[in-house]
Amino acid sequence: MRSCPRHHRGRPKTFRSRSSHGSQLLIRTRRNERVNSIPASEALVPSDTTSLAPCVVLCDLDGTLLDTERTWLETVCAVVADLGGIASAELISRLEGATVAQAGELIRAELRSPLSERTIGELLEEASLTALEGTIEWCPGAEEMLAGLRAAGIPMALVTSSSRRWLETAARHVDLSAFSYFVTADDVPATKPDPAPYRIAASLLGRESAECVVFEDSEVGLRAALAAGCTAVLVRAEDTSWAEHADAVVPDLRGATPVWVRALAARRPARR
């Protein structure tokens, strides 16, 4: 689980500046053959929008729509400390996009703990659920994007590696009613990077994966979306080598309008 950039919390990261036209988008062809920086209000938008293909949108939750990073990282550090260890930077990095079960397995291996990964996962979930109360906020542009897509009649499903309990906690603090369906870690035979969660979400909406535009912030989420055959938008301010596989890269969701989403879907590449 990772979060969006927070400028006022002093994270030691370097962010792309926001232009006077809106958030800057990095529009990439497959395999990073060419990269162009284009204002969100202009990127991909044709002069004639009447012929844009219909699409549906599938969204990740933590780090893509909701800023839950600080709470999650503090919880991880606290649980690891209670188990007699210190959460290394490498461990924190590997926990990005992980389920609590996967996190429990990673922490158990890191600390060589006698506790089972299930027990550690349960400790993480209980602690994080308690810490989440009253701390959940939207990432920049997320609430506005969902409202715009909903008003435009674009169907949406939420696809998260978090548990149903985590989702229910989040839903008490933010309005997730724009989504027609929710797919959690409890609802799938395998979680991201397996493509199953996105394929299931597409099926629930009555669409093929190729008709879906996915918004993700983690490598495992991006891999899942691409493996499912979806058009993948990576929401990430930091540069990273694996971002080159995304169909589009945005630092945040400001400027992700319905027209932009449909235009991106219309130019989707063929998937093998």
C-alpha positions as CSV (number, residue, x, y, z in Angstrom):
1,M,0.0,0.0,0.0
2,R,1.4,3.3,-1.1
3,S,0.1,6.8,-1.2
4,C,-0.1,9.9,-3.4
5,P,2.4,12.7,-2.9
6,R,1.7,15.0,0.0
7,H,3.4,18.4,-0.5
8,H,2.7,19.7,3.0
9,R,4.0,16.7,4.9
10,G,7.6,17.1,3.9
11,R,8.2,13.8,2.2
12,P,11.8,13.6,0.9
13,K,10.7,13.2,-2.7
14,T,11.2,15.2,-5.9
15,F,7.9,16.0,-7.7
16,R,7.2,17.3,-11.1
17,S,6.0,20.8,-11.0
18,R,2.4,21.5,-12.0
19,S,2.0,23.8,-15.0
20,S,-0.4,26.7,-15.4
21,H,-2.5,24.4,-17.6
22,G,-3.0,21.7,-15.0
23,S,-1.2,18.5,-13.9
24,Q,1.5,17.4,-16.3
25,L,1.0,14.0,-17.9
26,L,3.7,11.7,-19.3
27,I,2.2,10.0,-22.2
28,R,4.2,7.0,-23.2
29,T,4.0,4.6,-26.1
30,R,4.6,0.9,-25.2
31,R,8.1,0.1,-23.9
32,N,8.9,3.8,-23.5
33,E,9.8,4.3,-27.1
34,R,8.8,7.9,-26.8
35,V,7.8,10.1,-23.9
36,N,5.9,13.4,-24.2
37,S,5.0,15.8,-21.4
38,I,1.5,17.3,-22.2
39,P,-0.9,19.4,-20.1
40,A,-3.8,17.2,-18.8
41,S,-6.4,19.5,-20.4
42,E,-4.9,18.8,-23.8
43,A,-3.3,15.4,-23.7
44,L,-4.8,12.9,-26.2
45,V,-8.0,14.9,-26.7
46,P,-9.0,14.9,-30.4
47,S,-10.8,17.9,-31.9
48,D,-13.9,15.7,-32.6
49,T,-14.9,13.8,-29.4
50,T,-18.2,12.5,-30.7
51,S,-16.7,9.2,-32.0
52,L,-14.7,8.3,-28.9
53,A,-15.2,4.6,-28.0
54,P,-17.1,3.8,-24.8
55,C,-15.1,2.5,-21.9
56,V,-15.2,1.6,-18.2
57,V,-12.9,2.6,-15.5
58,L,-11.3,0.3,-12.8
59,C,-9.5,2.0,-9.9
60,D,-7.1,0.9,-7.2
61,L,-7.9,2.3,-3.8
62,D,-4.9,2.9,-1.5
63,G,-2.3,5.3,-2.9
64,T,-4.4,5.9,-6.1
65,L,-7.6,7.3,-4.7
66,L,-6.9,7.6,-1.0
67,D,-3.9,8.9,0.9
68,T,-3.3,6.2,3.4
69,E,0.5,5.9,3.2
70,R,1.5,7.6,6.4
71,T,-0.9,5.6,8.5
72,W,0.1,2.3,6.8
73,L,3.8,2.9,7.2
74,E,3.5,4.0,10.8
75,T,1.4,0.9,11.5
76,V,4.0,-1.4,9.8
77,C,6.9,0.3,11.8
78,A,4.9,-0.1,15.0
79,V,4.1,-3.8,14.5
80,V,7.6,-4.6,13.4
81,A,8.9,-2.8,16.5
82,D,6.5,-4.8,18.7
83,L,8.0,-7.9,17.2
84,G,11.5,-6.8,18.1
85,G,12.7,-5.5,14.8
86,I,13.2,-2.4,12.7
87,A,11.4,-1.8,9.4
88,S,14.1,-1.4,6.8
89,A,13.7,0.8,3.7
90,E,13.9,-2.4,1.6
91,L,11.1,-4.0,3.5
92,I,8.9,-0.9,3.2
93,S,9.5,-0.8,-0.5
94,R,8.5,-4.5,-0.9
95,L,5.3,-3.9,1.0
96,E,4.0,-1.5,-1.7
97,G,0.8,-2.8,-3.1
98,A,0.9,-5.9,-0.8
99,T,-2.1,-7.5,0.9
100,V,-1.9,-7.9,4.7
101,A,-1.3,-11.6,4.2
102,Q,1.6,-10.9,1.8
103,A,2.9,-8.2,4.3
104,G,2.8,-10.8,7.1
105,E,4.8,-13.2,5.0
106,L,7.4,-10.6,4.2
107,I,7.7,-9.3,7.8
108,R,8.0,-12.9,9.1
109,A,10.8,-13.7,6.7
110,E,12.6,-10.4,7.4
111,L,12.5,-10.8,11.2
112,R,12.6,-14.6,11.2
113,S,9.7,-14.4,13.6
114,P,8.3,-17.5,15.2
115,L,4.8,-16.1,14.6
116,S,3.0,-17.3,11.4
117,E,2.5,-14.9,8.5
118,R,-1.3,-15.1,9.2
119,T,-0.9,-14.0,12.8
120,I,1.4,-11.1,11.7
121,G,-1.1,-10.1,9.0
122,E,-3.9,-10.1,11.5
123,L,-1.8,-7.9,13.8
124,L,-1.2,-5.5,10.9
125,E,-4.8,-5.3,9.9
126,E,-6.2,-4.7,13.4
127,A,-3.6,-2.0,14.1
128,S,-4.1,-0.3,10.7
129,L,-7.9,-0.4,10.9
130,T,-7.7,1.4,14.3
131,A,-5.2,3.9,13.0
132,L,-7.2,4.7,9.9
133,E,-10.2,6.0,11.7
134,G,-10.3,9.8,11.2
135,T,-7.1,9.9,9.0
136,I,-8.4,9.0,5.6
137,E,-8.2,11.6,2.9
138,W,-8.6,11.8,-0.9
139,C,-5.5,12.0,-3.1
140,P,-5.4,15.2,-5.2
141,G,-7.9,15.2,-8.0
142,A,-9.4,11.8,-7.0
143,E,-12.8,12.9,-5.8
144,E,-13.2,15.3,-8.7
145,M,-12.2,12.6,-11.2
146,L,-14.8,10.2,-9.8
147,A,-17.5,12.8,-9.9
148,G,-16.7,13.7,-13.5
149,L,-16.7,10.1,-14.7
150,R,-19.9,9.4,-12.9
151,A,-21.6,12.4,-14.4
152,A,-20.4,11.3,-17.8
153,G,-22.1,7.9,-17.3
154,I,-18.8,5.9,-17.4
155,P,-19.3,2.7,-15.3
156,M,-16.7,2.1,-12.6
157,A,-15.5,-0.6,-10.3
158,L,-13.0,-0.5,-7.5
159,V,-10.3,-3.1,-7.4
160,T,-8.2,-3.3,-4.2
161,S,-5.8,-5.7,-2.6
162,S,-7.1,-4.5,0.8
163,S,-9.6,-6.6,2.7
164,R,-13.4,-6.0,2.8
165,R,-13.0,-4.7,6.3
166,W,-10.4,-2.1,5.2
167,L,-12.8,-1.0,2.4
168,E,-15.7,-0.7,4.8
169,T,-13.6,1.4,7.1
170,A,-12.6,3.7,4.2
171,A,-16.2,4.0,3.0
172,R,-17.2,5.5,6.4
173,H,-14.9,8.4,5.7
174,V,-15.2,9.0,1.9
175,D,-18.0,8.6,-0.6
176,L,-17.4,5.6,-2.8
177,S,-20.9,5.5,-4.2
178,A,-19.6,6.3,-7.7
179,F,-18.5,2.6,-8.0
180,S,-21.0,0.0,-9.2
181,Y,-18.9,-2.9,-7.9
182,F,-16.1,-3.6,-5.4
183,V,-13.5,-6.3,-5.7
184,T,-11.3,-6.9,-2.6
185,A,-8.7,-9.4,-1.6
186,D,-11.5,-11.4,0.0
187,D,-13.3,-11.8,-3.3
188,V,-10.7,-13.2,-5.6
189,P,-8.7,-16.5,-6.0
190,A,-5.5,-14.6,-6.4
191,T,-4.5,-11.0,-5.7
192,K,-2.4,-8.5,-7.8
193,P,-0.1,-9.0,-9.7
194,D,-2.4,-11.8,-10.8
195,P,-4.8,-10.4,-13.5
196,A,-7.8,-12.1,-11.8
197,P,-9.0,-9.1,-9.8
198,Y,-9.2,-6.9,-13.0
199,R,-10.7,-9.6,-15.1
200,I,-13.4,-10.2,-12.5
201,A,-14.2,-6.5,-12.3
202,A,-14.5,-6.2,-16.1
203,S,-16.8,-9.2,-16.1
204,L,-19.0,-7.7,-13.3
205,L,-19.4,-4.6,-15.5
206,G,-20.2,-6.7,-18.5
207,R,-17.2,-5.6,-20.5
208,E,-14.0,-7.1,-22.0
209,S,-10.8,-6.2,-20.3
210,A,-9.7,-4.4,-23.5
211,E,-12.5,-1.9,-22.8
212,C,-11.2,-1.0,-19.4
213,V,-9.0,1.9,-18.3
214,V,-7.2,1.1,-15.0
215,F,-5.7,3.6,-12.6
216,E,-3.0,2.2,-10.4
217,D,0.0,3.4,-8.3
218,S,2.1,0.3,-7.7
219,E,4.1,-2.1,-9.7
220,V,2.1,-5.1,-8.7
221,G,-1.1,-3.3,-9.7
222,L,0.3,-2.2,-13.0
223,R,1.4,-5.7,-13.8
224,A,-2.1,-7.0,-13.0
225,A,-3.8,-4.5,-15.2
226,L,-1.5,-5.1,-18.2
227,A,-1.7,-8.9,-17.8
228,A,-5.5,-8.6,-17.8
229,G,-5.4,-6.8,-21.1
230,C,-6.5,-3.4,-19.8
231,T,-5.2,0.1,-20.7
232,A,-3.1,1.1,-17.6
233,V,-2.6,4.6,-16.2
234,L,0.1,4.8,-13.5
235,V,-0.5,7.4,-10.9
236,R,2.9,8.2,-9.5
237,A,4.9,11.3,-9.1
238,E,8.3,9.6,-8.6
239,D,10.3,8.3,-11.5
240,T,10.7,4.5,-11.6
241,S,12.1,2.1,-14.2
242,W,9.0,-0.1,-14.5
243,A,6.7,2.9,-15.2
244,E,7.8,2.6,-18.9
245,H,5.3,-0.3,-19.2
246,A,2.3,1.9,-18.5
247,D,0.2,3.3,-21.3
248,A,0.1,6.7,-19.5
249,V,1.8,8.1,-16.4
250,V,0.3,10.9,-14.3
251,P,1.7,12.5,-11.1
252,D,-1.9,12.8,-9.7
253,L,-5.5,12.7,-10.9
254,R,-6.0,16.4,-11.5
255,G,-7.0,16.8,-15.1
256,A,-8.1,13.2,-15.7
257,T,-11.4,14.2,-17.3
258,P,-14.0,11.8,-19.0
259,V,-12.9,13.1,-22.4
260,W,-9.2,12.3,-21.6
261,V,-10.1,8.8,-20.3
262,R,-12.1,8.0,-23.4
263,A,-9.4,9.3,-25.7
264,L,-6.8,7.2,-23.9
265,A,-9.1,4.1,-24.3
266,A,-9.6,4.8,-28.0
267,R,-5.9,4.6,-28.7
268,R,-5.3,1.5,-26.6
269,P,-2.5,-0.8,-28.0
270,A,-3.1,-4.4,-28.9
271,R,-2.2,-6.8,-26.1
272,R,-0.6,-10.1,-26.7
